[in-house]
Amino acid sequence: MVRPETVFPEAALDLARRLLALAEEQRAAAEAGDWIRALECADQRAGVLTAIGRVDPAALDADEHAAMVDILARVQAHDEETAKLVRHARQATLVALGELDCSQAMARSYRRSSVAQQRAALVDDEA
């Protein structure tokens, strides 16, 4: 069985920093409502996470391990904030869709009553 290539400690810290940069960019995109960019960042993060998964924790010294933990904790904090923004945007979208459904129902009702009034006028004129 061939093991995937192990990532060296320096590269592991670089990967973690890249992950943090992407998490920050994704959060900024979410704050700006740029959901396309936020999804692109998520896609890029998937590849970085795969590479980080190949890191052998035993290869990290105490300082490198502490740096990785700190960086990953910061990534998690950004992710939590991004998730809050997503939930808020989702709720706003559901409210807007509900209002749209209500508006469409009112428009259909108005059209039906308008057509009925026109028909009633025709009947009254003929009578």
Order of alpha helices (4+ residues) and beta strands (2+ residues): alpha-alpha-alpha
